[in-house]
Amino acid sequence: MFLWDWIQSFLQLFGFNRKAKIMIVGLDNAGKSTLLNMLKTGRLVQFPPTGQARCEEMAVGGLTIQAYDLGGHVVMRRVWLDYFPAVDGIVFIIDSADRERLEESRVELTRILEDPEIPPIPLLILGNKTDKGDAIGKEELIMKFGLHRHLFKEEIYQRTEKDTSPRRECQLFMCSILKKQGYGDAFRWLAKATNK
């Protein structure tokens, strides 16, 4: 029951009886709804593109988390900014196997990373679909997305003392929701980052 264990540890890091809110965003077909269902039920279900925002609540041992899946179509992306002030953390999912849309995904992620109006809440980036043969690796994704200056506390990309520009905590994890790999550690990082 690995999935259940990490969900419990994720929620316990928020504190007893605390309600935490996260927002799951990314382009359509990146795996947002699949991830949300996996977090809630532990089962893999593939969904058609999300047509409207949805919220799921998960409760474990008196702890509650609300996760919002806002969809990834162009029309839905316009409402993302409206939700940011009300959440404790953001999850941005990238389809690392959809090479034709990587630039589109990079533009949306950069908009979130560099918008001064977005509160400095932690941002978890998931490079999903690593199980596919044509998926790009972590280093290539970092290069293509220009993430060197945004990643937080990763040994190779450690910020220097001279770098005083305001930045949110941000980390990249590669994962495969289909294979149930990689997102457990990612959500443990997010739980710690949002509990500071």
PyMOL CGO cylinders between C-alpha atoms (Angstrom):
from pymol import cmd
from pymol.cgo import CYLINDER

trace = [
    CYLINDER, 0.00, 0.00, 0.00, 2.80, 2.42, -0.93, 0.3, 1, 1, 1, 1, 1, 1,
    CYLINDER, 2.80, 2.42, -0.93, 0.36, 4.96, -2.40, 0.3, 1, 1, 1, 1, 1, 1,
    CYLINDER, 0.36, 4.96, -2.40, -1.74, 5.08, 0.78, 0.3, 1, 1, 1, 1, 1, 1,
    CYLINDER, -1.74, 5.08, 0.78, 1.39, 5.46, 2.92, 0.3, 1, 1, 1, 1, 1, 1,
    CYLINDER, 1.39, 5.46, 2.92, 2.73, 8.45, 1.02, 0.3, 1, 1, 1, 1, 1, 1,
    CYLINDER, 2.73, 8.45, 1.02, -0.68, 10.14, 0.90, 0.3, 1, 1, 1, 1, 1, 1,
    CYLINDER, -0.68, 10.14, 0.90, -0.86, 9.81, 4.68, 0.3, 1, 1, 1, 1, 1, 1,
    CYLINDER, -0.86, 9.81, 4.68, 2.66, 11.17, 5.15, 0.3, 1, 1, 1, 1, 1, 1,
    CYLINDER, 2.66, 11.17, 5.15, 1.88, 14.00, 2.71, 0.3, 1, 1, 1, 1, 1, 1,
    CYLINDER, 1.88, 14.00, 2.71, -1.22, 14.99, 4.64, 0.3, 1, 1, 1, 1, 1, 1,
    CYLINDER, -1.22, 14.99, 4.64, 0.38, 14.60, 8.07, 0.3, 1, 1, 1, 1, 1, 1,
    CYLINDER, 0.38, 14.60, 8.07, 3.03, 17.15, 7.13, 0.3, 1, 1, 1, 1, 1, 1,
    CYLINDER, 3.03, 17.15, 7.13, 0.29, 19.76, 6.84, 0.3, 1, 1, 1, 1, 1, 1,
    CYLINDER, 0.29, 19.76, 6.84, -0.65, 19.32, 10.51, 0.3, 1, 1, 1, 1, 1, 1,
    CYLINDER, -0.65, 19.32, 10.51, -3.66, 17.88, 12.29, 0.3, 1, 1, 1, 1, 1, 1,
    CYLINDER, -3.66, 17.88, 12.29, -7.06, 19.12, 11.09, 0.3, 1, 1, 1, 1, 1, 1,
    CYLINDER, -7.06, 19.12, 11.09, -5.49, 21.49, 8.59, 0.3, 1, 1, 1, 1, 1, 1,
    CYLINDER, -5.49, 21.49, 8.59, -7.10, 21.99, 5.23, 0.3, 1, 1, 1, 1, 1, 1,
    CYLINDER, -7.10, 21.99, 5.23, -4.54, 22.45, 2.49, 0.3, 1, 1, 1, 1, 1, 1,
    CYLINDER, -4.54, 22.45, 2.49, -5.35, 23.46, -1.08, 0.3, 1, 1, 1, 1, 1, 1,
    CYLINDER, -5.35, 23.46, -1.08, -3.31, 22.64, -4.16, 0.3, 1, 1, 1, 1, 1, 1,
    CYLINDER, -3.31, 22.64, -4.16, -3.92, 23.49, -7.77, 0.3, 1, 1, 1, 1, 1, 1,
    CYLINDER, -3.92, 23.49, -7.77, -3.03, 21.06, -10.55, 0.3, 1, 1, 1, 1, 1, 1,
    CYLINDER, -3.03, 21.06, -10.55, -2.39, 22.74, -13.90, 0.3, 1, 1, 1, 1, 1, 1,
    CYLINDER, -2.39, 22.74, -13.90, -0.69, 22.01, -17.22, 0.3, 1, 1, 1, 1, 1, 1,
    CYLINDER, -0.69, 22.01, -17.22, -1.67, 21.59, -20.85, 0.3, 1, 1, 1, 1, 1, 1,
    CYLINDER, -1.67, 21.59, -20.85, -4.55, 19.34, -21.78, 0.3, 1, 1, 1, 1, 1, 1,
    CYLINDER, -4.55, 19.34, -21.78, -3.63, 15.64, -21.94, 0.3, 1, 1, 1, 1, 1, 1,
    CYLINDER, -3.63, 15.64, -21.94, -0.66, 16.03, -19.55, 0.3, 1, 1, 1, 1, 1, 1,
    CYLINDER, -0.66, 16.03, -19.55, -2.22, 13.75, -16.90, 0.3, 1, 1, 1, 1, 1, 1,
    CYLINDER, -2.22, 13.75, -16.90, -3.86, 16.16, -14.43, 0.3, 1, 1, 1, 1, 1, 1,
    CYLINDER, -3.86, 16.16, -14.43, -7.18, 14.34, -14.00, 0.3, 1, 1, 1, 1, 1, 1,
    CYLINDER, -7.18, 14.34, -14.00, -5.45, 10.96, -13.98, 0.3, 1, 1, 1, 1, 1, 1,
    CYLINDER, -5.45, 10.96, -13.98, -3.15, 12.17, -11.19, 0.3, 1, 1, 1, 1, 1, 1,
    CYLINDER, -3.15, 12.17, -11.19, -6.04, 13.60, -9.21, 0.3, 1, 1, 1, 1, 1, 1,
    CYLINDER, -6.04, 13.60, -9.21, -7.96, 10.33, -9.43, 0.3, 1, 1, 1, 1, 1, 1,
    CYLINDER, -7.96, 10.33, -9.43, -4.82, 8.37, -8.51, 0.3, 1, 1, 1, 1, 1, 1,
    CYLINDER, -4.82, 8.37, -8.51, -4.33, 10.55, -5.43, 0.3, 1, 1, 1, 1, 1, 1,
    CYLINDER, -4.33, 10.55, -5.43, -7.94, 10.10, -4.36, 0.3, 1, 1, 1, 1, 1, 1,
    CYLINDER, -7.94, 10.10, -4.36, -8.63, 6.46, -5.17, 0.3, 1, 1, 1, 1, 1, 1,
    CYLINDER, -8.63, 6.46, -5.17, -5.26, 4.84, -5.86, 0.3, 1, 1, 1, 1, 1, 1,
    CYLINDER, -5.26, 4.84, -5.86, -6.67, 3.57, -9.17, 0.3, 1, 1, 1, 1, 1, 1,
    CYLINDER, -6.67, 3.57, -9.17, -5.53, 4.41, -12.67, 0.3, 1, 1, 1, 1, 1, 1,
    CYLINDER, -5.53, 4.41, -12.67, -8.31, 5.84, -14.82, 0.3, 1, 1, 1, 1, 1, 1,
    CYLINDER, -8.31, 5.84, -14.82, -7.69, 7.80, -17.99, 0.3, 1, 1, 1, 1, 1, 1,
    CYLINDER, -7.69, 7.80, -17.99, -10.04, 10.72, -18.55, 0.3, 1, 1, 1, 1, 1, 1,
    CYLINDER, -10.04, 10.72, -18.55, -11.13, 12.77, -21.56, 0.3, 1, 1, 1, 1, 1, 1,
    CYLINDER, -11.13, 12.77, -21.56, -9.90, 16.39, -21.54, 0.3, 1, 1, 1, 1, 1, 1,
    CYLINDER, -9.90, 16.39, -21.54, -11.27, 18.35, -18.60, 0.3, 1, 1, 1, 1, 1, 1,
    CYLINDER, -11.27, 18.35, -18.60, -13.99, 20.74, -19.76, 0.3, 1, 1, 1, 1, 1, 1,
    CYLINDER, -13.99, 20.74, -19.76, -14.41, 22.61, -16.50, 0.3, 1, 1, 1, 1, 1, 1,
    CYLINDER, -14.41, 22.61, -16.50, -12.65, 23.03, -13.19, 0.3, 1, 1, 1, 1, 1, 1,
    CYLINDER, -12.65, 23.03, -13.19, -13.17, 20.30, -10.64, 0.3, 1, 1, 1, 1, 1, 1,
    CYLINDER, -13.17, 20.30, -10.64, -12.19, 19.89, -7.03, 0.3, 1, 1, 1, 1, 1, 1,
    CYLINDER, -12.19, 19.89, -7.03, -11.58, 16.71, -5.09, 0.3, 1, 1, 1, 1, 1, 1,
    CYLINDER, -11.58, 16.71, -5.09, -11.27, 16.46, -1.33, 0.3, 1, 1, 1, 1, 1, 1,
    CYLINDER, -11.27, 16.46, -1.33, -9.29, 13.72, 0.34, 0.3, 1, 1, 1, 1, 1, 1,
    CYLINDER, -9.29, 13.72, 0.34, -9.43, 13.07, 4.07, 0.3, 1, 1, 1, 1, 1, 1,
    CYLINDER, -9.43, 13.07, 4.07, -7.09, 10.88, 6.05, 0.3, 1, 1, 1, 1, 1, 1,
    CYLINDER, -7.09, 10.88, 6.05, -7.02, 10.74, 9.85, 0.3, 1, 1, 1, 1, 1, 1,
    CYLINDER, -7.02, 10.74, 9.85, -8.65, 14.13, 10.36, 0.3, 1, 1, 1, 1, 1, 1,
    CYLINDER, -8.65, 14.13, 10.36, -6.55, 15.79, 7.64, 0.3, 1, 1, 1, 1, 1, 1,
    CYLINDER, -6.55, 15.79, 7.64, -8.16, 17.23, 4.54, 0.3, 1, 1, 1, 1, 1, 1,
    CYLINDER, -8.16, 17.23, 4.54, -6.66, 18.29, 1.25, 0.3, 1, 1, 1, 1, 1, 1,
    CYLINDER, -6.66, 18.29, 1.25, -8.50, 19.99, -1.58, 0.3, 1, 1, 1, 1, 1, 1,
    CYLINDER, -8.50, 19.99, -1.58, -7.00, 19.52, -5.02, 0.3, 1, 1, 1, 1, 1, 1,
    CYLINDER, -7.00, 19.52, -5.02, -8.23, 21.58, -7.97, 0.3, 1, 1, 1, 1, 1, 1,
    CYLINDER, -8.23, 21.58, -7.97, -7.90, 20.32, -11.55, 0.3, 1, 1, 1, 1, 1, 1,
    CYLINDER, -7.90, 20.32, -11.55, -8.51, 23.34, -13.75, 0.3, 1, 1, 1, 1, 1, 1,
    CYLINDER, -8.51, 23.34, -13.75, -8.09, 21.78, -17.17, 0.3, 1, 1, 1, 1, 1, 1,
    CYLINDER, -8.09, 21.78, -17.17, -5.48, 22.72, -19.73, 0.3, 1, 1, 1, 1, 1, 1,
    CYLINDER, -5.48, 22.72, -19.73, -7.29, 24.02, -22.80, 0.3, 1, 1, 1, 1, 1, 1,
    CYLINDER, -7.29, 24.02, -22.80, -6.51, 27.60, -23.80, 0.3, 1, 1, 1, 1, 1, 1,
    CYLINDER, -6.51, 27.60, -23.80, -9.85, 28.86, -22.43, 0.3, 1, 1, 1, 1, 1, 1,
    CYLINDER, -9.85, 28.86, -22.43, -9.28, 27.16, -19.07, 0.3, 1, 1, 1, 1, 1, 1,
    CYLINDER, -9.28, 27.16, -19.07, -5.75, 28.56, -18.77, 0.3, 1, 1, 1, 1, 1, 1,
    CYLINDER, -5.75, 28.56, -18.77, -7.22, 32.04, -18.49, 0.3, 1, 1, 1, 1, 1, 1,
    CYLINDER, -7.22, 32.04, -18.49, -8.79, 31.18, -15.11, 0.3, 1, 1, 1, 1, 1, 1,
    CYLINDER, -8.79, 31.18, -15.11, -5.66, 29.67, -13.55, 0.3, 1, 1, 1, 1, 1, 1,
    CYLINDER, -5.66, 29.67, -13.55, -4.50, 33.03, -12.26, 0.3, 1, 1, 1, 1, 1, 1,
    CYLINDER, -4.50, 33.03, -12.26, -7.78, 33.55, -10.42, 0.3, 1, 1, 1, 1, 1, 1,
    CYLINDER, -7.78, 33.55, -10.42, -7.09, 30.49, -8.25, 0.3, 1, 1, 1, 1, 1, 1,
    CYLINDER, -7.09, 30.49, -8.25, -3.44, 31.09, -7.31, 0.3, 1, 1, 1, 1, 1, 1,
    CYLINDER, -3.44, 31.09, -7.31, -4.08, 33.45, -4.36, 0.3, 1, 1, 1, 1, 1, 1,
    CYLINDER, -4.08, 33.45, -4.36, -6.33, 30.86, -2.68, 0.3, 1, 1, 1, 1, 1, 1,
    CYLINDER, -6.33, 30.86, -2.68, -4.03, 27.81, -2.75, 0.3, 1, 1, 1, 1, 1, 1,
    CYLINDER, -4.03, 27.81, -2.75, -1.06, 26.58, -0.70, 0.3, 1, 1, 1, 1, 1, 1,
    CYLINDER, -1.06, 26.58, -0.70, 0.81, 25.02, -3.61, 0.3, 1, 1, 1, 1, 1, 1,
    CYLINDER, 0.81, 25.02, -3.61, 0.81, 24.57, -7.39, 0.3, 1, 1, 1, 1, 1, 1,
    CYLINDER, 0.81, 24.57, -7.39, 1.46, 21.37, -9.34, 0.3, 1, 1, 1, 1, 1, 1,
    CYLINDER, 1.46, 21.37, -9.34, 2.37, 21.93, -13.00, 0.3, 1, 1, 1, 1, 1, 1,
    CYLINDER, 2.37, 21.93, -13.00, 2.33, 18.75, -15.11, 0.3, 1, 1, 1, 1, 1, 1,
    CYLINDER, 2.33, 18.75, -15.11, 4.31, 18.48, -18.34, 0.3, 1, 1, 1, 1, 1, 1,
    CYLINDER, 4.31, 18.48, -18.34, 3.75, 15.70, -20.86, 0.3, 1, 1, 1, 1, 1, 1,
    CYLINDER, 3.75, 15.70, -20.86, 7.43, 14.91, -21.37, 0.3, 1, 1, 1, 1, 1, 1,
    CYLINDER, 7.43, 14.91, -21.37, 6.63, 12.65, -24.33, 0.3, 1, 1, 1, 1, 1, 1,
    CYLINDER, 6.63, 12.65, -24.33, 4.68, 15.27, -26.32, 0.3, 1, 1, 1, 1, 1, 1,
    CYLINDER, 4.68, 15.27, -26.32, 7.64, 16.96, -27.98, 0.3, 1, 1, 1, 1, 1, 1,
    CYLINDER, 7.64, 16.96, -27.98, 5.42, 18.99, -30.33, 0.3, 1, 1, 1, 1, 1, 1,
    CYLINDER, 5.42, 18.99, -30.33, 3.84, 20.82, -27.39, 0.3, 1, 1, 1, 1, 1, 1,
    CYLINDER, 3.84, 20.82, -27.39, 6.86, 21.31, -25.14, 0.3, 1, 1, 1, 1, 1, 1,
    CYLINDER, 6.86, 21.31, -25.14, 7.26, 24.94, -26.22, 0.3, 1, 1, 1, 1, 1, 1,
    CYLINDER, 7.26, 24.94, -26.22, 3.59, 25.66, -25.48, 0.3, 1, 1, 1, 1, 1, 1,
    CYLINDER, 3.59, 25.66, -25.48, 4.02, 24.07, -22.05, 0.3, 1, 1, 1, 1, 1, 1,
    CYLINDER, 4.02, 24.07, -22.05, 7.22, 26.05, -21.45, 0.3, 1, 1, 1, 1, 1, 1,
    CYLINDER, 7.22, 26.05, -21.45, 5.41, 29.33, -22.19, 0.3, 1, 1, 1, 1, 1, 1,
    CYLINDER, 5.41, 29.33, -22.19, 2.65, 28.55, -19.66, 0.3, 1, 1, 1, 1, 1, 1,
    CYLINDER, 2.65, 28.55, -19.66, 5.08, 27.43, -16.96, 0.3, 1, 1, 1, 1, 1, 1,
    CYLINDER, 5.08, 27.43, -16.96, 7.29, 30.49, -17.48, 0.3, 1, 1, 1, 1, 1, 1,
    CYLINDER, 7.29, 30.49, -17.48, 4.23, 32.72, -17.14, 0.3, 1, 1, 1, 1, 1, 1,
    CYLINDER, 4.23, 32.72, -17.14, 3.57, 31.19, -13.71, 0.3, 1, 1, 1, 1, 1, 1,
    CYLINDER, 3.57, 31.19, -13.71, 7.20, 31.32, -12.61, 0.3, 1, 1, 1, 1, 1, 1,
    CYLINDER, 7.20, 31.32, -12.61, 7.73, 34.94, -13.58, 0.3, 1, 1, 1, 1, 1, 1,
    CYLINDER, 7.73, 34.94, -13.58, 4.38, 36.59, -12.84, 0.3, 1, 1, 1, 1, 1, 1,
    CYLINDER, 4.38, 36.59, -12.84, 4.91, 38.96, -9.89, 0.3, 1, 1, 1, 1, 1, 1,
    CYLINDER, 4.91, 38.96, -9.89, 1.17, 38.92, -9.13, 0.3, 1, 1, 1, 1, 1, 1,
    CYLINDER, 1.17, 38.92, -9.13, 1.25, 35.22, -8.20, 0.3, 1, 1, 1, 1, 1, 1,
    CYLINDER, 1.25, 35.22, -8.20, 1.90, 34.69, -4.48, 0.3, 1, 1, 1, 1, 1, 1,
    CYLINDER, 1.90, 34.69, -4.48, 5.24, 33.01, -3.63, 0.3, 1, 1, 1, 1, 1, 1,
    CYLINDER, 5.24, 33.01, -3.63, 3.65, 29.61, -3.02, 0.3, 1, 1, 1, 1, 1, 1,
    CYLINDER, 3.65, 29.61, -3.02, 5.66, 26.45, -3.77, 0.3, 1, 1, 1, 1, 1, 1,
    CYLINDER, 5.66, 26.45, -3.77, 5.56, 25.08, -7.30, 0.3, 1, 1, 1, 1, 1, 1,
    CYLINDER, 5.56, 25.08, -7.30, 6.00, 21.39, -8.01, 0.3, 1, 1, 1, 1, 1, 1,
    CYLINDER, 6.00, 21.39, -8.01, 6.78, 20.53, -11.64, 0.3, 1, 1, 1, 1, 1, 1,
    CYLINDER, 6.78, 20.53, -11.64, 6.05, 16.97, -12.74, 0.3, 1, 1, 1, 1, 1, 1,
    CYLINDER, 6.05, 16.97, -12.74, 7.61, 15.70, -15.96, 0.3, 1, 1, 1, 1, 1, 1,
    CYLINDER, 7.61, 15.70, -15.96, 5.00, 12.99, -16.62, 0.3, 1, 1, 1, 1, 1, 1,
    CYLINDER, 5.00, 12.99, -16.62, 4.92, 10.03, -19.02, 0.3, 1, 1, 1, 1, 1, 1,
    CYLINDER, 4.92, 10.03, -19.02, 8.53, 8.97, -18.54, 0.3, 1, 1, 1, 1, 1, 1,
    CYLINDER, 8.53, 8.97, -18.54, 7.35, 5.45, -19.37, 0.3, 1, 1, 1, 1, 1, 1,
    CYLINDER, 7.35, 5.45, -19.37, 7.08, 6.42, -23.05, 0.3, 1, 1, 1, 1, 1, 1,
    CYLINDER, 7.08, 6.42, -23.05, 10.11, 5.82, -25.25, 0.3, 1, 1, 1, 1, 1, 1,
    CYLINDER, 10.11, 5.82, -25.25, 10.08, 9.31, -26.77, 0.3, 1, 1, 1, 1, 1, 1,
    CYLINDER, 10.08, 9.31, -26.77, 9.92, 11.15, -23.41, 0.3, 1, 1, 1, 1, 1, 1,
    CYLINDER, 9.92, 11.15, -23.41, 12.66, 13.69, -22.76, 0.3, 1, 1, 1, 1, 1, 1,
    CYLINDER, 12.66, 13.69, -22.76, 14.82, 13.27, -19.68, 0.3, 1, 1, 1, 1, 1, 1,
    CYLINDER, 14.82, 13.27, -19.68, 15.16, 15.57, -16.70, 0.3, 1, 1, 1, 1, 1, 1,
    CYLINDER, 15.16, 15.57, -16.70, 18.29, 17.39, -17.89, 0.3, 1, 1, 1, 1, 1, 1,
    CYLINDER, 18.29, 17.39, -17.89, 16.83, 18.03, -21.34, 0.3, 1, 1, 1, 1, 1, 1,
    CYLINDER, 16.83, 18.03, -21.34, 13.61, 19.31, -19.81, 0.3, 1, 1, 1, 1, 1, 1,
    CYLINDER, 13.61, 19.31, -19.81, 15.55, 21.65, -17.52, 0.3, 1, 1, 1, 1, 1, 1,
    CYLINDER, 15.55, 21.65, -17.52, 17.46, 23.02, -20.54, 0.3, 1, 1, 1, 1, 1, 1,
    CYLINDER, 17.46, 23.02, -20.54, 14.43, 23.40, -22.84, 0.3, 1, 1, 1, 1, 1, 1,
    CYLINDER, 14.43, 23.40, -22.84, 12.38, 25.12, -20.14, 0.3, 1, 1, 1, 1, 1, 1,
    CYLINDER, 12.38, 25.12, -20.14, 15.21, 27.28, -18.79, 0.3, 1, 1, 1, 1, 1, 1,
    CYLINDER, 15.21, 27.28, -18.79, 14.61, 25.98, -15.27, 0.3, 1, 1, 1, 1, 1, 1,
    CYLINDER, 14.61, 25.98, -15.27, 18.19, 26.35, -13.99, 0.3, 1, 1, 1, 1, 1, 1,
    CYLINDER, 18.19, 26.35, -13.99, 17.42, 29.68, -12.38, 0.3, 1, 1, 1, 1, 1, 1,
    CYLINDER, 17.42, 29.68, -12.38, 14.10, 28.56, -10.88, 0.3, 1, 1, 1, 1, 1, 1,
    CYLINDER, 14.10, 28.56, -10.88, 14.82, 25.20, -9.30, 0.3, 1, 1, 1, 1, 1, 1,
    CYLINDER, 14.82, 25.20, -9.30, 15.17, 25.39, -5.56, 0.3, 1, 1, 1, 1, 1, 1,
    CYLINDER, 15.17, 25.39, -5.56, 17.78, 23.66, -3.39, 0.3, 1, 1, 1, 1, 1, 1,
    CYLINDER, 17.78, 23.66, -3.39, 18.83, 21.03, -5.87, 0.3, 1, 1, 1, 1, 1, 1,
    CYLINDER, 18.83, 21.03, -5.87, 22.57, 20.49, -5.47, 0.3, 1, 1, 1, 1, 1, 1,
    CYLINDER, 22.57, 20.49, -5.47, 23.48, 21.09, -9.11, 0.3, 1, 1, 1, 1, 1, 1,
    CYLINDER, 23.48, 21.09, -9.11, 21.22, 24.13, -9.44, 0.3, 1, 1, 1, 1, 1, 1,
    CYLINDER, 21.22, 24.13, -9.44, 21.75, 25.70, -6.00, 0.3, 1, 1, 1, 1, 1, 1,
    CYLINDER, 21.75, 25.70, -6.00, 21.11, 29.44, -5.97, 0.3, 1, 1, 1, 1, 1, 1,
    CYLINDER, 21.11, 29.44, -5.97, 24.09, 31.59, -5.08, 0.3, 1, 1, 1, 1, 1, 1,
    CYLINDER, 24.09, 31.59, -5.08, 24.13, 34.23, -2.34, 0.3, 1, 1, 1, 1, 1, 1,
    CYLINDER, 24.13, 34.23, -2.34, 24.48, 36.90, -5.06, 0.3, 1, 1, 1, 1, 1, 1,
    CYLINDER, 24.48, 36.90, -5.06, 21.12, 35.82, -6.53, 0.3, 1, 1, 1, 1, 1, 1,
    CYLINDER, 21.12, 35.82, -6.53, 18.67, 37.88, -4.46, 0.3, 1, 1, 1, 1, 1, 1,
    CYLINDER, 18.67, 37.88, -4.46, 15.76, 38.04, -6.88, 0.3, 1, 1, 1, 1, 1, 1,
    CYLINDER, 15.76, 38.04, -6.88, 12.47, 36.89, -5.33, 0.3, 1, 1, 1, 1, 1, 1,
    CYLINDER, 12.47, 36.89, -5.33, 11.57, 33.33, -6.26, 0.3, 1, 1, 1, 1, 1, 1,
    CYLINDER, 11.57, 33.33, -6.26, 9.16, 30.74, -5.05, 0.3, 1, 1, 1, 1, 1, 1,
    CYLINDER, 9.16, 30.74, -5.05, 10.30, 27.28, -3.98, 0.3, 1, 1, 1, 1, 1, 1,
    CYLINDER, 10.30, 27.28, -3.98, 10.25, 25.23, -7.15, 0.3, 1, 1, 1, 1, 1, 1,
    CYLINDER, 10.25, 25.23, -7.15, 11.31, 21.66, -7.86, 0.3, 1, 1, 1, 1, 1, 1,
    CYLINDER, 11.31, 21.66, -7.86, 11.13, 19.26, -10.80, 0.3, 1, 1, 1, 1, 1, 1,
    CYLINDER, 11.13, 19.26, -10.80, 10.40, 15.54, -10.47, 0.3, 1, 1, 1, 1, 1, 1,
    CYLINDER, 10.40, 15.54, -10.47, 10.12, 13.12, -13.35, 0.3, 1, 1, 1, 1, 1, 1,
    CYLINDER, 10.12, 13.12, -13.35, 7.30, 10.61, -13.05, 0.3, 1, 1, 1, 1, 1, 1,
    CYLINDER, 7.30, 10.61, -13.05, 4.99, 8.13, -14.69, 0.3, 1, 1, 1, 1, 1, 1,
    CYLINDER, 4.99, 8.13, -14.69, 1.47, 8.27, -13.33, 0.3, 1, 1, 1, 1, 1, 1,
    CYLINDER, 1.47, 8.27, -13.33, 0.67, 5.23, -15.48, 0.3, 1, 1, 1, 1, 1, 1,
    CYLINDER, 0.67, 5.23, -15.48, 3.42, 3.20, -13.77, 0.3, 1, 1, 1, 1, 1, 1,
    CYLINDER, 3.42, 3.20, -13.77, 2.76, 4.82, -10.36, 0.3, 1, 1, 1, 1, 1, 1,
    CYLINDER, 2.76, 4.82, -10.36, 6.37, 6.06, -10.20, 0.3, 1, 1, 1, 1, 1, 1,
    CYLINDER, 6.37, 6.06, -10.20, 8.01, 9.31, -9.14, 0.3, 1, 1, 1, 1, 1, 1,
    CYLINDER, 8.01, 9.31, -9.14, 5.15, 11.38, -7.81, 0.3, 1, 1, 1, 1, 1, 1,
    CYLINDER, 5.15, 11.38, -7.81, 5.30, 10.06, -4.23, 0.3, 1, 1, 1, 1, 1, 1,
    CYLINDER, 5.30, 10.06, -4.23, 8.62, 11.82, -3.58, 0.3, 1, 1, 1, 1, 1, 1,
    CYLINDER, 8.62, 11.82, -3.58, 7.32, 14.87, -5.44, 0.3, 1, 1, 1, 1, 1, 1,
    CYLINDER, 7.32, 14.87, -5.44, 4.31, 15.25, -3.16, 0.3, 1, 1, 1, 1, 1, 1,
    CYLINDER, 4.31, 15.25, -3.16, 6.42, 14.69, -0.07, 0.3, 1, 1, 1, 1, 1, 1,
    CYLINDER, 6.42, 14.69, -0.07, 8.58, 17.62, -1.23, 0.3, 1, 1, 1, 1, 1, 1,
    CYLINDER, 8.58, 17.62, -1.23, 5.47, 19.74, -1.83, 0.3, 1, 1, 1, 1, 1, 1,
    CYLINDER, 5.47, 19.74, -1.83, 4.08, 18.90, 1.61, 0.3, 1, 1, 1, 1, 1, 1,
    CYLINDER, 4.08, 18.90, 1.61, 7.30, 20.06, 3.27, 0.3, 1, 1, 1, 1, 1, 1,
    CYLINDER, 7.30, 20.06, 3.27, 7.50, 23.19, 1.10, 0.3, 1, 1, 1, 1, 1, 1,
    CYLINDER, 7.50, 23.19, 1.10, 3.93, 24.26, 1.83, 0.3, 1, 1, 1, 1, 1, 1,
    CYLINDER, 3.93, 24.26, 1.83, 4.28, 23.59, 5.55, 0.3, 1, 1, 1, 1, 1, 1,
    CYLINDER, 4.28, 23.59, 5.55, 7.03, 26.21, 6.09, 0.3, 1, 1, 1, 1, 1, 1,
]
cmd.load_cgo(trace, "trace")
